Amino acid sequence: MAIDIETFENTPPEDLRELSNPEKVLQFLIANDDKAFKATEIAAGADVNENSISTVLGRLEDRDLVRHKGEYWAIGEVERIRSFERYRRATERLNERYGSEDKAEWRAHAPDQSKRDRTNE
């Protein structure tokens, strides 16, 4: 999709990146916050592959960003979504400044869960 040159010139690079599927879904649901949709309708409206939509919605639901009832999905509480967006932006800035975390390195320094479980018996 093309953008006008003024937007190109005045928008920071991070704001011009392509949205992820969860971001597309959230934007669609926020724009339609007075309605609930079936997953296939969300996929079409958010331009997300129908094969991916169940996973995307499930992950968003796990984070309390969307609500689910029967076959229908709706946007979650607005403050929760704002809070998540602030967290995501802060994480991106920290990753840009210090580099992203290495899960293998974290695991190498994590306490041994099996030892801790035995001590609690």
N, CA, C and O of each residue as an XYZ file, in Angstrom:
484
protein
N       0.842     -1.176      0.000
C       0.000      0.000      0.000
C       0.887      1.240      0.000
O       1.818      1.343      0.799
N       0.607      2.152     -0.871
C       1.392      3.377     -0.989
C       1.022      4.364      0.120
O      -0.105      4.372      0.615
N       1.994      5.190      0.494
C       1.748      6.278      1.440
C       2.164      7.581      0.776
O       2.967      7.575     -0.156
N       1.621      8.696      1.251
C       1.996      9.978      0.657
C       3.401     10.362      1.121
O       3.870      9.888      2.156
N       4.056     11.207      0.364
C       5.451     11.572      0.624
C       5.609     12.311      1.942
O       6.645     12.183      2.594
N       4.607     13.082      2.349
C       4.677     13.790      3.632
C       4.735     12.791      4.791
O       5.514     12.967      5.728
N       3.919     11.755      4.727
C       3.955     10.695      5.740
C       5.310     10.009      5.718
O       5.890      9.744      6.771
N       5.819      9.719      4.528
C       7.130      9.094      4.376
C       8.218      9.940      5.029
O       9.061      9.416      5.758
N       8.203     11.241      4.771
C       9.242     12.135      5.281
C       9.147     12.358      6.791
O      10.173     12.506      7.455
N       7.930     12.384      7.341
C       7.738     12.801      8.728
C       7.479     11.681      9.727
O       7.300     11.948     10.915
N       7.458     10.449      9.273
C       7.142      9.333     10.160
C       8.405      8.568     10.516
O       9.197      8.240      9.632
N       8.610      8.277     11.813
C       9.785      7.494     12.208
C       9.746      6.103     11.567
O       8.667      5.549     11.357
N      10.917      5.536     11.254
C      10.976      4.228     10.582
C      10.192      3.132     11.299
O       9.546      2.310     10.648
N      10.240      3.110     12.636
C       9.542      2.054     13.368
C       8.024      2.134     13.196
O       7.329      1.129     13.347
N       7.510      3.319     12.883
C       6.073      3.468     12.652
C       5.666      3.090     11.227
O       4.476      3.009     10.925
N       6.640      2.861     10.358
C       6.352      2.490      8.975
C       6.513      0.994      8.713
O       6.301      0.536      7.590
N       6.877      0.246      9.719
C       7.049     -1.197      9.520
C       5.693     -1.860      9.314
O       4.661     -1.316      9.707
N       5.703     -3.027      8.702
C       4.454     -3.762      8.497
C       3.962     -4.307      9.835
O       4.749     -4.776     10.657
N       2.672     -4.237     10.033
C       2.086     -4.711     11.287
C       2.115     -6.234     11.349
O       2.003     -6.914     10.329
N       2.265     -6.755     12.559
C       2.172     -8.201     12.772
C       0.701     -8.605     12.733
O      -0.180     -7.749     12.819
N       0.436     -9.887     12.606
C      -0.951    -10.356     12.605
C      -1.711     -9.966     13.869
O      -2.852     -9.515     13.770
N      -1.114    -10.124     15.067
C      -1.843     -9.684     16.268
C      -2.161     -8.182     16.247
O      -3.235     -7.766     16.681
N      -1.226     -7.379     15.742
C      -1.476     -5.937     15.671
C      -2.609     -5.632     14.690
O      -3.444     -4.767     14.952
N      -2.636     -6.346     13.557
C      -3.716     -6.148     12.585
C      -5.073     -6.497     13.204
O      -6.054     -5.776     13.022
N      -5.112     -7.603     13.931
C      -6.365     -8.025     14.565
C      -6.808     -6.995     15.597
O      -7.977     -6.613     15.635
N      -5.876     -6.546     16.432
C      -6.237     -5.555     17.453
C      -6.719     -4.266     16.814
O      -7.700     -3.682     17.273
N      -6.051     -3.812     15.769
C      -6.493     -2.584     15.105
C      -7.904     -2.743     14.541
O      -8.736     -1.845     14.668
N      -8.165     -3.889     13.920
C      -9.502     -4.136     13.369
C     -10.555     -4.131     14.476
O     -11.605     -3.506     14.333
N     -10.274     -4.826     15.575
C     -11.254     -4.913     16.658
C     -11.427     -3.574     17.378
O     -12.533     -3.239     17.801
N     -10.359     -2.817     17.518
C     -10.473     -1.489     18.134
C     -11.331     -0.578     17.263
O     -12.160      0.175     17.774
N     -11.132     -0.647     15.950
C     -11.918      0.179     15.030
C     -13.391     -0.225     15.031
O     -14.260      0.557     14.643
N     -13.659     -1.444     15.468
C     -15.031     -1.963     15.494
C     -15.401     -2.397     16.908
O     -15.976     -3.466     17.109
N     -15.069     -1.564     17.875
C     -15.217     -1.956     19.285
C     -16.660     -2.090     19.751
O     -16.907     -2.509     20.881
N     -17.608     -1.741     18.898
C     -19.021     -1.884     19.251
C     -19.626     -3.180     18.708
O     -20.842     -3.368     18.746
N     -18.759     -4.081     18.198
C     -19.235     -5.320     17.601
C     -18.365     -6.496     18.038
O     -17.233     -6.326     18.490
N     -18.931     -7.697     17.888
C     -18.184     -8.947     18.069
C     -18.264     -9.706     16.744
O     -19.266     -9.620     16.035
N     -17.215    -10.443     16.417
C     -17.104    -11.085     15.114
C     -16.737    -12.554     15.243
O     -16.157    -12.972     16.245
N     -17.079    -13.331     14.226
C     -16.561    -14.692     14.101
C     -15.120    -14.594     13.614
O     -14.732    -13.603     12.996
N     -14.333    -15.625     13.896
C     -12.913    -15.613     13.544
C     -12.694    -15.359     12.054
O     -11.794    -14.608     11.680
N     -13.508    -15.980     11.205
C     -13.340    -15.794      9.756
C     -13.591    -14.351      9.343
O     -12.953    -13.847      8.419
N     -14.517    -13.686     10.025
C     -14.797    -12.281      9.726
C     -13.623    -11.398     10.143
O     -13.286    -10.432      9.458
N     -13.010    -11.737     11.264
C     -11.842    -10.982     11.729
C     -10.689    -11.177     10.757
O      -9.998    -10.221     10.407
N     -10.482    -12.412     10.321
C      -9.403    -12.696      9.367
C      -9.573    -11.851      8.108
O      -8.612    -11.249      7.630
N     -10.782    -11.804      7.576
C     -11.041    -11.022      6.364
C     -10.872     -9.526      6.627
O     -10.240     -8.822      5.840
N     -11.429     -9.049      7.718
C     -11.374     -7.622      8.030
C      -9.986     -7.124      8.379
O      -9.650     -5.970      8.111
N      -9.179     -7.988      8.975
C      -7.826     -7.604      9.400
C      -6.768     -7.998      8.383
O      -5.587     -7.709      8.573
N      -7.180     -8.659      7.300
C      -6.261     -9.139      6.270
C      -5.216    -10.088      6.856
O      -4.013     -9.925      6.657
N      -5.724    -11.094      7.594
C      -4.892    -12.133      8.200
C      -5.330    -13.473      7.601
O      -6.524    -13.713      7.425
N      -4.386    -14.325      7.295
C      -4.688    -15.638      6.728
C      -5.612    -16.406      7.664
O      -5.371    -16.470      8.869
N      -6.671    -16.989      7.105
C      -7.630    -17.750      7.926
C      -6.984    -18.908      8.663
O      -7.459    -19.296      9.730
N      -5.906    -19.472      8.118
C      -5.217    -20.582      8.778
C      -4.477    -20.123     10.040
O      -4.137    -20.946     10.890
N      -4.231    -18.835     10.163
C      -3.495    -18.290     11.311
C      -4.393    -17.671     12.367
O      -3.961    -17.475     13.503
N      -5.620    -17.361     12.019
C      -6.442    -16.519     12.889
C      -6.744    -17.153     14.244
O      -6.774    -16.450     15.254
N      -6.968    -18.462     14.286
C      -7.265    -19.107     15.575
C      -6.098    -18.984     16.538
O      -6.290    -18.708     17.722
N      -4.895    -19.188     16.035
C      -3.696    -19.062     16.880
C      -3.537    -17.628     17.365
O      -3.266    -17.394     18.542
N      -3.705    -16.674     16.464
C      -3.568    -15.257     16.826
C      -4.587    -14.888     17.897
O      -4.233    -14.278     18.907
N      -5.840    -15.251     17.686
C      -6.881    -14.913     18.653
C      -6.646    -15.604     19.995
O      -6.865    -15.005     21.048
N      -6.203    -16.854     19.963
C      -5.915    -17.576     21.203
C      -4.824    -16.901     22.016
O      -4.933    -16.776     23.236
N      -3.775    -16.469     21.337
C      -2.674    -15.788     22.045
C      -3.113    -14.438     22.593
O      -2.727    -14.054     23.697
N      -3.915    -13.726     21.826
C      -4.431    -12.446     22.322
C      -5.360    -12.652     23.517
O      -5.366    -11.856     24.456
N      -6.135    -13.715     23.469
C      -7.025    -14.024     24.595
C      -6.209    -14.382     25.838
O      -6.563    -13.977     26.945
N      -5.123    -15.136     25.666
C      -4.246    -15.484     26.795
C      -3.704    -14.244     27.490
O      -3.421    -14.273     28.688
N      -3.558    -13.158     26.744
C      -3.033    -11.903     27.292
C      -4.159    -10.936     27.686
O      -3.905     -9.775     28.003
N      -5.401    -11.427     27.662
C      -6.579    -10.619     28.005
C      -6.733     -9.388     27.113
O      -7.200     -8.343     27.567
N      -6.340     -9.514     25.840
C      -6.485     -8.398     24.914
C      -7.743     -8.513     24.061
O      -8.190     -7.529     23.471
N      -8.312     -9.714     23.998
C      -9.597     -9.923     23.326
C     -10.474    -10.765     24.223
O      -9.992    -11.459     25.119
N     -11.789    -10.695     23.968
C     -12.756    -11.507     24.708
C     -13.392    -12.499     23.739
O     -13.528    -12.226     22.547
N     -13.777    -13.657     24.277
C     -14.317    -14.734     23.451
C     -15.560    -15.299     24.122
O     -15.554    -15.605     25.314
N     -16.625    -15.433     23.337
C     -17.852    -16.034     23.844
C     -18.509    -16.775     22.686
O     -18.848    -16.175     21.666
N     -18.688    -18.092     22.851
C     -19.248    -18.897     21.767
C     -18.345    -18.836     20.547
O     -17.154    -19.133     20.634
N     -18.906    -18.454     19.419
C     -18.118    -18.328     18.188
C     -17.632    -16.901     17.950
O     -17.038    -16.619     16.909
N     -17.873    -16.005     18.893
C     -17.613    -14.587     18.668
C     -16.434    -14.067     19.483
O     -16.139    -14.540     20.581
N     -15.776    -13.073     18.897
C     -14.614    -12.425     19.498
C     -14.824    -10.922     19.482
O     -15.401    -10.375     18.542
N     -14.352    -10.257     20.531
C     -14.437     -8.801     20.620
C     -13.172     -8.269     21.283
O     -12.412     -9.014     21.902
N     -12.970     -6.990     21.143
C     -11.801     -6.355     21.750
C     -11.901     -6.447     23.271
O     -12.998     -6.426     23.829
N     -10.757     -6.548     23.933
C     -10.715     -6.582     25.390
C     -10.860     -5.182     25.973
O     -11.232     -4.240     25.274
N     -10.566     -5.062     27.246
C     -10.649     -3.769     27.923
C      -9.612     -2.802     27.353
O      -8.444     -3.163     27.205
N     -10.024     -1.603     27.041
C      -9.172     -0.621     26.380
C      -7.913     -0.314     27.193
O      -6.829     -0.205     26.620
N      -8.033     -0.175     28.507
C      -6.858      0.143     29.328
C      -5.837     -0.985     29.293
O      -4.633     -0.728     29.297
N      -6.295     -2.218     29.259
C      -5.392     -3.367     29.163
C      -4.607     -3.313     27.844
O      -3.414     -3.616     27.812
N      -5.275     -2.933     26.780
C      -4.624     -2.845     25.472
C      -3.607     -1.713     25.460
O      -2.512     -1.871     24.921
N      -3.954     -0.584     26.045
C      -2.992      0.533     26.131
C      -1.768      0.128     26.941
O      -0.637      0.437     26.564
N      -1.994     -0.557     28.043
C      -0.899     -1.006     28.895
C       0.023     -1.962     28.138
O       1.246     -1.853     28.228
N      -0.559     -2.889     27.400
C       0.231     -3.848     26.626
C       1.035     -3.129     25.548
O       2.192     -3.474     25.308
N       0.438     -2.138     24.897
C       1.132     -1.385     23.849
C       2.315     -0.609     24.432
O       3.381     -0.562     23.818
N       2.142     -0.004     25.601
C       3.265      0.706     26.249
C       4.387     -0.265     26.575
O       5.559      0.052     26.373
N       4.038     -1.451     27.080
C       5.037     -2.477     27.391
C       5.784     -2.902     26.124
O       7.009     -3.024     26.137
N       5.041     -3.129     25.023
C       5.650     -3.567     23.771
C       6.630     -2.513     23.243
O       7.731     -2.848     22.804
N       6.225     -1.248     23.287
C       7.106     -0.174     22.808
C       8.362     -0.063     23.663
O       9.462      0.109     23.139
N       8.197     -0.162     24.980
C       9.363     -0.093     25.875
C      10.315     -1.245     25.603
O      11.530     -1.053     25.577
N       9.781     -2.426     25.404
C      10.617     -3.594     25.104
C      11.367     -3.398     23.796
O      12.552     -3.718     23.713
N      10.700     -2.879     22.777
C      11.363     -2.621     21.499
C      12.506     -1.634     21.663
O      13.589     -1.840     21.114
N      12.272     -0.554     22.420
C      13.339      0.440     22.622
C      14.520     -0.165     23.371
O      15.673      0.095     23.028
N      14.238     -0.973     24.393
C      15.322     -1.614     25.137
C      16.086     -2.604     24.255
O      17.312     -2.680     24.327
N      15.372     -3.354     23.432
C      16.033     -4.295     22.519
C      16.917     -3.559     21.521
O      18.008     -4.029     21.198
N      16.456     -2.400     21.026
C      17.262     -1.609     20.100
C      18.526     -1.106     20.776
O      19.596     -1.084     20.167
N      18.405     -0.703     22.030
C      19.543     -0.134     22.740
C      20.515     -1.209     23.239
O      21.728     -1.053     23.106
N      19.992     -2.297     23.812
C      20.848     -3.287     24.453
C      20.887     -4.639     23.745
O      21.654     -5.515     24.143
N      20.089     -4.821     22.723
C      19.989     -6.115     22.058
C      18.905     -6.957     22.699
O      18.563     -6.760     23.864
N      18.366     -7.896     21.935
C      17.294     -8.724     22.487
C      17.865     -9.822     23.368
O      19.045    -10.164     23.293
N      16.989    -10.361     24.205
C      17.406    -11.389     25.151
C      17.639    -12.715     24.440
O      16.986    -13.034     23.446
N      18.573    -13.468     24.968
C      18.881    -14.796     24.444
C      18.282    -15.816     25.407
O      18.751    -15.948     26.537
N      17.239    -16.547     24.967
C      16.552    -17.495     25.850
C      17.491    -18.579     26.354
O      17.392    -18.997     27.508
N      18.395    -19.035     25.508
C      19.335    -20.086     25.918
C      20.229    -19.585     27.054
O      20.534    -20.329     27.986
N      20.643    -18.324     26.968
C      21.475    -17.748     28.022
C      20.698    -17.633     29.336
O      21.243    -17.900     30.406
N      19.439    -17.240     29.254
C      18.598    -17.167     30.445
C      18.455    -18.544     31.089
O      18.575    -18.682     32.306
N      18.200    -19.551     30.273
C      18.038    -20.908     30.799
C      19.317    -21.408     31.459
O      19.267    -22.115     32.465
N      20.456    -21.042     30.896
C      21.736    -21.491     31.451
C      21.953    -20.946     32.860
O      22.634    -21.576     33.671
N      21.382    -19.785     33.155
C      21.566    -19.161     34.464
C      20.373    -19.341     35.393
O      20.406    -18.891     36.539
N      19.335    -19.987     34.915
C      18.136    -20.192     35.734
C      18.395    -21.274     36.772
O      19.161    -22.202     36.515
N      17.768    -21.171     37.943
C      17.945    -22.225     38.948
C      17.394    -23.555     38.427
O      16.446    -23.581     37.643
N      17.983    -24.621     38.862
C      17.538    -25.958     38.463
C      16.200    -26.238     39.136
O      16.137    -26.380     40.357
N      15.149    -26.318     38.363
C      13.784    -26.496     38.876
C      13.642    -27.807     39.641
O      12.938    -27.856     40.650
N      14.294    -28.862     39.181
C      14.141    -30.164     39.844
C      14.719    -30.137     41.255
O      14.165    -30.766     42.157
N      15.824    -29.417     41.462
C      16.395    -29.302     42.821
C      15.451    -28.521     43.724
O      15.243    -28.887     44.880
N      14.888    -27.458     43.198
C      13.997    -26.636     44.001
C      12.734    -27.421     44.379
O      12.243    -27.296     45.502
N      12.210    -28.221     43.457
C      11.022    -29.012     43.743
C      11.292    -30.031     44.852
O      10.421    -30.278     45.685
N      12.495    -30.629     44.872
C      12.829    -31.599     45.899
C      12.968    -30.965     47.272
O      12.667    -31.598     48.284
N      13.428    -29.706     47.315
C      13.594    -29.024     48.607
C      12.254    -28.641     49.207
O      12.141    -28.498     50.424
N      11.248    -28.476     48.382
C       9.919    -28.080     48.875
C       9.082    -29.283     49.313
O       7.940    -29.109     49.738
N       9.625    -30.497     49.218
C       8.838    -31.688     49.585
C       8.766    -31.861     51.078
O       8.146    -32.809     51.561
